[in-house]
Amino acid sequence: MVSIDLYKNLPTSDELPDSDDTPVDNEDQNFLPNYLLFLLAIIWKDRNDWYFGVDMGIYHTSGDNPRVPSNS
């Protein structure tokens, strides 16, 4: 049987970009996610199988470089 180390080639947390250290540009960038969270909390009040995150990097294993949200 072949043993594969799945974590051997994964980057460390230090190698993954996590911020561009740019402050929030305007009030809408705070208001809109909070408004959406408010609406989802009402619509899905009886569900506990969802998660809402803001300002998060999304990493994948397709071989491309990691993608991080930007303020541009």
Residue, then its C-alpha position, 0 to 999 in steps of 0.5 A: m500500500v502506498s502512503i501519501d503525505l497530503y500536507k507535504n507540499l502545502p504552504t505554511s500560514d506565513e507563505l499565504p498572503d492574508s492582508d494588504d494592510t489597506p484600511v477600509d475605503n468607505e462606509d459601504q464596505n462595512f454597511l453592506p456585509n452587515y446588512l447581508l448578515f442581518l438579512l441572512a440571519i432573519i431568512w435562515k433563523d431556523r438553520n444552523d448549517w451556514y457561515f458568513g465571513v467577511d474580508m477573508g482570503i480564499y485558498h484552493t488547491s487547483g495549482d494556481n496562486p492563492r487569491v486574496p480580495s483587493n481594494s482596487 
